[in-house]
Amino acid sequence: MIGTVLLKILSGVLDIAIVWFLFYQLLKYSRNNFKLTLIFKGVIIIVALKFISELLNLYTIGMILEYAVSYGPLALIIIFQPEIRNALESIGRSQLLGRHKTLTVDEREKMVYEIINALDYLKKNKIGALIVLERDYSLAEYIEPATKLYADITSELLISIFWKNNPLHDGGVIIQGNKITCAGSVFPTSSNQNISKRLGTRHRAALGISEVSDCVSIIVSEETGRVSIAMQSELNYNLTLDDVRIMLLDALQPKKETFYEADVKESEGEENEKDI
């Protein structure tokens, strides 16, 4: 009897936990996806209008919304099939341990040092570039059709890839860990209407890939030489190289290391108090 009750309780807790986990993942992905955010806003507006129509006895609008609620899910699946597919693919691409988390502090700093040196040259000479750093979400589908390199990260190699006469300079470079995995990658362009029309394909592609993954995209404008970073569906435009360096080191830093450093500082503080 007691075992049956405990089993029912555990089943109920597991059921609720799974639902909340899926809901959390959906909200987490929609926050970084512009189109999916629009879907959520539309659904919320329809539900709010339905509630108001019932409260105020608005027959006509209520009847229209009744059809919208009944056939809306099917219409959403048909209309937003690419976005829903991307959301499911994004969940499948999520890795429990991102490649950047296997890097040591020295490896991360060396990687950022080489990238900054390359950006300095590209910026001064107004050579367009798009460098994408993979984090927790796998970018395998964009690596597969690109030109594979699997080379160590050096500023010279990055500069040569984006040199104007290089056939790979129009695409993007993908970095996994401390290796340049491929060049000439093609990314989905963002359809965000808030982007300035002055920005070109590179910026839209950088923002587009940041909307469907958690990667860090670095852009060098071919027209102005300005350096920008797209991350978490946001474009940070016209950054200094010092800003880029700080953002990269922060974005690539493992969370566990942050907690470890905090613990070390606390322990050092406690030791100092004891000495006093």
C-alpha positions as CSV (number, residue, x, y, z in Angstrom):
1,M,0.0,0.0,0.0
2,I,2.7,2.4,1.0
3,G,4.8,1.4,-2.0
4,T,2.0,2.1,-4.3
5,V,1.5,5.6,-2.8
6,L,5.2,6.4,-3.1
7,L,5.2,5.2,-6.7
8,K,2.3,7.5,-7.5
9,I,4.0,10.4,-5.8
10,L,7.3,9.8,-7.7
11,S,5.4,9.4,-11.0
12,G,3.6,12.7,-10.4
13,V,6.9,14.5,-9.5
14,L,8.7,13.0,-12.5
15,D,5.7,14.0,-14.8
16,I,5.8,17.6,-13.5
17,A,9.6,17.8,-13.7
18,I,9.6,16.7,-17.3
19,V,7.0,19.2,-18.3
20,W,8.8,22.0,-16.6
21,F,12.1,21.0,-18.2
22,L,10.6,21.0,-21.6
23,F,8.9,24.4,-20.9
24,Y,12.2,25.8,-19.6
25,Q,14.0,24.6,-22.8
26,L,11.4,26.1,-25.0
27,L,11.5,29.5,-23.2
28,K,15.3,29.4,-23.2
29,Y,15.4,28.8,-27.0
30,S,12.6,31.3,-27.7
31,R,14.5,34.0,-25.9
32,N,17.4,33.6,-28.4
33,N,15.1,33.2,-31.4
34,F,13.5,36.3,-32.9
35,K,10.9,34.4,-35.0
36,L,9.8,32.1,-32.1
37,T,9.5,35.2,-29.9
38,L,7.0,36.6,-32.3
39,I,5.0,33.4,-32.2
40,F,4.8,33.5,-28.5
41,K,3.7,37.1,-28.6
42,G,1.0,36.3,-31.1
43,V,-0.3,33.4,-29.0
44,I,-0.4,35.6,-25.9
45,I,-2.3,38.3,-27.7
46,I,-4.9,35.9,-29.0
47,V,-5.5,34.3,-25.6
48,A,-5.8,37.8,-24.0
49,L,-8.3,38.9,-26.7
50,K,-10.3,35.6,-26.2
51,F,-10.5,36.3,-22.4
52,I,-11.6,39.9,-23.0
53,S,-14.2,38.9,-25.6
54,E,-15.7,36.4,-23.1
55,L,-15.6,39.0,-20.3
56,L,-17.4,41.7,-22.3
57,N,-19.6,39.3,-24.3
58,L,-18.2,40.3,-27.7
59,Y,-19.9,37.7,-29.9
60,T,-18.3,38.4,-33.3
61,I,-14.7,38.7,-32.2
62,G,-15.3,35.8,-29.8
63,M,-16.5,33.5,-32.6
64,I,-13.5,34.5,-34.8
65,L,-11.1,33.8,-31.9
66,E,-12.8,30.5,-31.3
67,Y,-11.9,29.4,-34.8
68,A,-8.4,30.8,-34.3
69,V,-7.9,28.8,-31.1
70,S,-9.3,25.6,-32.7
71,Y,-7.3,25.7,-35.9
72,G,-4.4,28.0,-34.8
73,P,-2.0,25.2,-33.7
74,L,-2.3,23.5,-37.0
75,A,-1.8,26.8,-38.9
76,L,1.3,27.6,-36.7
77,I,2.8,24.2,-37.5
78,I,2.4,24.8,-41.2
79,I,3.4,28.4,-41.3
80,F,6.3,28.3,-38.9
81,Q,7.5,24.8,-39.8
82,P,11.1,25.9,-40.4
83,E,11.3,27.7,-37.0
84,I,9.8,24.7,-35.1
85,R,12.3,22.4,-36.9
86,N,15.2,24.7,-35.9
87,A,14.0,24.7,-32.3
88,L,13.9,20.9,-32.2
89,E,17.3,20.7,-34.0
90,S,18.7,23.2,-31.5
91,I,17.7,21.0,-28.6
92,G,19.3,18.0,-30.4
93,R,22.5,20.0,-31.0
94,S,22.9,20.9,-27.4
95,Q,26.0,19.3,-25.9
96,L,26.3,18.5,-22.2
97,L,29.9,19.6,-22.2
98,G,30.8,22.3,-24.7
99,R,34.2,22.0,-26.5
100,H,35.4,25.3,-25.1
101,K,35.0,23.9,-21.6
102,T,37.9,21.5,-22.2
103,L,40.3,24.3,-22.8
104,T,42.8,25.4,-20.1
105,V,43.2,29.0,-19.2
106,D,46.4,29.3,-21.2
107,E,44.7,27.7,-24.3
108,R,41.8,30.2,-24.1
109,E,44.1,33.2,-23.7
110,K,46.3,32.1,-26.6
111,M,43.3,31.5,-28.8
112,V,41.9,35.0,-28.0
113,Y,45.4,36.5,-28.5
114,E,45.6,35.1,-32.0
115,I,42.1,36.2,-32.9
116,I,42.7,39.7,-31.6
117,N,46.0,39.9,-33.6
118,A,44.1,38.8,-36.7
119,L,41.3,41.3,-36.1
120,D,43.8,44.1,-35.7
121,Y,45.2,43.5,-39.1
122,L,41.8,42.9,-40.8
123,K,40.4,46.1,-39.2
124,K,43.3,48.3,-40.3
125,N,43.2,47.0,-43.8
126,K,39.3,46.8,-44.0
127,I,39.2,43.2,-44.9
128,G,35.8,41.6,-44.3
129,A,35.7,38.6,-42.0
130,L,33.2,36.4,-40.1
131,I,34.6,34.1,-37.3
132,V,32.2,31.9,-35.4
133,L,33.2,30.3,-32.1
134,E,31.1,27.2,-31.2
135,R,30.0,26.9,-27.5
136,D,27.4,24.4,-26.1
137,Y,25.3,24.0,-29.3
138,S,26.9,21.9,-32.0
139,L,27.4,23.6,-35.4
140,A,28.0,20.3,-37.2
141,E,25.3,21.0,-39.9
142,Y,27.3,24.2,-41.0
143,I,30.6,22.5,-40.8
144,E,29.6,19.5,-43.0
145,P,29.2,21.4,-46.3
146,A,32.2,23.7,-45.7
147,T,35.9,23.3,-46.4
148,K,37.5,21.3,-43.6
149,L,40.8,22.6,-42.1
150,Y,41.2,21.3,-38.6
151,A,44.2,23.6,-38.1
152,D,45.7,25.4,-35.1
153,I,44.5,28.9,-34.6
154,T,47.0,31.5,-35.7
155,S,46.5,35.1,-36.7
156,E,48.4,34.5,-40.0
157,L,46.0,31.6,-41.0
158,L,42.9,33.7,-40.2
159,I,44.2,36.6,-42.2
160,S,45.1,34.5,-45.2
161,I,41.6,32.9,-45.2
162,F,39.9,36.2,-45.4
163,W,42.3,37.7,-47.9
164,K,40.3,39.1,-50.8
165,N,41.8,36.7,-53.4
166,N,41.2,33.7,-51.3
167,P,38.1,31.7,-52.6
168,L,37.0,31.1,-49.0
169,H,36.9,34.7,-47.9
170,D,33.2,35.2,-48.5
171,G,32.1,32.5,-46.1
172,G,32.6,32.1,-42.3
173,V,35.2,30.4,-40.2
174,I,34.1,28.0,-37.5
175,I,36.3,27.5,-34.4
176,Q,35.8,24.5,-32.1
177,G,37.9,24.5,-29.0
178,N,41.3,25.7,-30.1
179,K,41.1,24.5,-33.7
180,I,39.9,26.1,-36.9
181,T,37.5,23.4,-38.0
182,C,36.4,24.8,-41.4
183,A,36.2,27.8,-43.6
184,G,33.7,29.0,-46.2
185,S,30.7,28.2,-44.0
186,V,27.3,29.6,-45.0
187,F,24.9,30.7,-42.2
188,P,21.2,31.6,-42.1
189,T,20.6,35.3,-42.3
190,S,18.6,37.0,-39.6
191,S,15.1,38.3,-40.5
192,N,15.1,40.7,-37.6
193,Q,13.5,43.9,-38.9
194,N,15.3,46.1,-36.2
195,I,18.7,45.6,-37.9
196,S,20.0,48.7,-39.6
197,K,19.7,48.5,-43.4
198,R,23.3,49.7,-43.6
199,L,24.6,46.4,-42.3
200,G,25.5,43.8,-44.9
201,T,25.2,40.1,-45.4
202,R,28.0,39.3,-42.9
203,H,26.3,41.0,-40.0
204,R,23.0,39.4,-40.8
205,A,24.6,36.0,-41.1
206,A,26.4,36.5,-37.8
207,L,23.2,37.6,-36.1
208,G,21.3,34.7,-37.8
209,I,23.5,32.0,-36.5
210,S,23.4,33.6,-33.0
211,E,19.6,33.3,-33.1
212,V,19.7,29.5,-33.6
213,S,22.7,28.7,-31.4
214,D,24.7,30.0,-28.5
215,C,27.8,30.7,-30.5
216,V,29.9,33.9,-30.6
217,S,30.1,35.5,-34.0
218,I,32.8,38.1,-34.7
219,I,32.4,40.4,-37.7
220,V,34.8,42.7,-39.5
221,S,33.1,45.2,-41.8
222,E,34.7,45.3,-45.3
223,E,33.4,48.9,-45.8
224,T,34.4,50.5,-42.5
225,G,36.8,48.0,-40.8
226,R,34.6,48.1,-37.7
227,V,34.5,45.0,-35.5
228,S,31.3,43.7,-34.0
229,I,30.1,40.7,-32.0
230,A,26.8,38.9,-32.4
231,M,25.8,36.8,-29.3
232,Q,22.5,35.7,-27.8
233,S,20.5,37.2,-30.7
234,E,22.1,40.7,-30.1
235,L,24.5,42.6,-32.2
236,N,27.2,44.6,-30.4
237,Y,28.4,47.0,-33.1
238,N,31.6,48.9,-33.5
239,L,33.6,47.5,-30.6
240,T,37.2,48.2,-29.7
241,L,39.7,45.4,-29.7
242,D,39.9,45.6,-25.9
243,D,36.1,45.2,-25.7
244,V,36.3,42.2,-28.0
245,R,39.0,40.6,-25.9
246,I,37.1,41.0,-22.7
247,M,33.9,39.7,-24.2
248,L,35.6,36.6,-25.7
249,L,37.4,35.7,-22.5
250,D,34.1,36.1,-20.6
251,A,32.0,34.1,-23.1
252,L,34.5,31.2,-23.3
253,Q,35.1,30.9,-19.6
254,P,33.6,27.7,-18.1
255,K,31.0,28.3,-15.4
256,K,32.8,25.8,-13.1
257,E,35.9,27.9,-13.2
258,T,33.9,30.9,-12.1
259,F,32.6,29.1,-9.0
260,Y,36.1,27.8,-8.3
261,E,37.6,31.2,-8.4
262,A,34.9,32.6,-6.2
263,D,35.5,29.8,-3.7
264,V,39.3,30.5,-3.7
265,K,38.6,34.2,-3.1
266,E,36.3,33.4,-0.2
267,S,38.8,31.0,1.3
268,E,41.6,33.6,1.0
269,G,39.3,36.1,2.7
270,E,38.7,33.7,5.6
271,E,42.4,33.1,6.0
272,N,43.1,36.8,6.1
273,E,40.5,37.3,8.7
274,K,42.0,34.6,10.8
275,D,45.5,36.2,10.5
276,I,44.0,39.5,11.7
